[in-house]
């Protein structure tokens, strides 16, 4: 591990909530705007079991490419799209995870979580 900041990460929010619930439907495609409004820590963001397609970086459209996770440094923004397969059951839940890059040794305990 390595130290990303001099202070341990305390907590963060998703849409201003500690545990946001994002409602989606099978067969739908959704755009998520990911933004690191922090000043110190980079975040690794992923949606359990769903690849993401990056369509913009810092508000500029890019040639779309698929990723399993996005790393956001302070003030960076990515627009990603996810498609919910038609065979997913209504009511199924998946974690949206935003974890700092620091290790447990530097104070990492839990990242930001939302529910898809």
N, C-alpha and C positions, 0 to 999 in steps of 0.2 A: 504494500500500500504506500500511499504518499499523502502528504498534507496539501489540501487545496486552499485552506484559509487558516488564519490564526485563531479563529473562534469556531467551536463546534456548531454544526448546523442545528438550529433549534426547531423550527417548524415552517410549514408553508401551506398555501391554500390552492384550491382549484376553483376558479370563478368566485373567489372570496369565501368559500366554504371549506371546512376541514374535511368533509367527506361528501363531495358532490356526486349526484347520481345523474348520468347522462342516458336518456332514454333513446333507444334505437329500435328498428324493426328488421326482421330477416329480409334480405334482398335489397336493402337500402345502402346507398353510398353516402358517406358523411364527410364533410370537411371540418377538420379541427385546426384552429390556429393556436400553435404552441408558442409561448413567449416566456422567457426568463426575465422577470422584472427585478431580480435580485442584483446585488452588487458584488458578490464574492464567489458564489458556488456555481459550478456547472452541474447540469442535471442530465441523467440518462433517462429518456422517456420511452416507454413501450406500452403496448396494449396486449395483454396476455392472449396469445394464440392468433393474433391478427397482424399480417404484414401491413405496412403503411406505404402509401405512395406520396413522396415529396413532390409538391407542385409549385411551391414558392419558397424563397429564402429571403428574409429581410424585405418582404413586400415585393420582391421581383420574381416574376414567373420564371420557372426553370423547366428544362426538358424533364418530364416526370420520370422518376426512378423509384424502385421499390427498396424498402429497408425494413429491418426488424426492430430497430430502435433509432432514436435521434438524440444526439448530444447537443444540448443548448448551453452556451456560455452566457454570461451576463449580457443582457440587452439584445440577444439574438432572438429571431422569430422565424418559425417554419410553419407553412401551411401543409398539412398532410391530409390525405383522403384514406378512409378505410371503408371496405365493403363488407357488409354482414352477410355471410352465406345464407341462402334460402333454407338450408337444412338446420339452422340453429333454432332451438326452441324459444318461443316467447317466454320471458321470465328468467332465462339463463342470465347469469352475471359473470363478468370478467373484470379483472383489475386493470385500471389505467395506472401505471406506476411512473413516478418521477423520483429517482434516487440520486443523491449527490455522489460524486466520484470518490469521496473520501472513504477510508476503511473504518471498520469498527474501532480500531486502535486509536483513531483520531476523534472518536465520539459519535460516529454514525450509529444510530439506533433504528430509525425508521424513516422512510421517505414520505413523500406526498402521495396520497391515494385518492382515487375517484373510482366509481363503479360504472361500468358500461353495461 
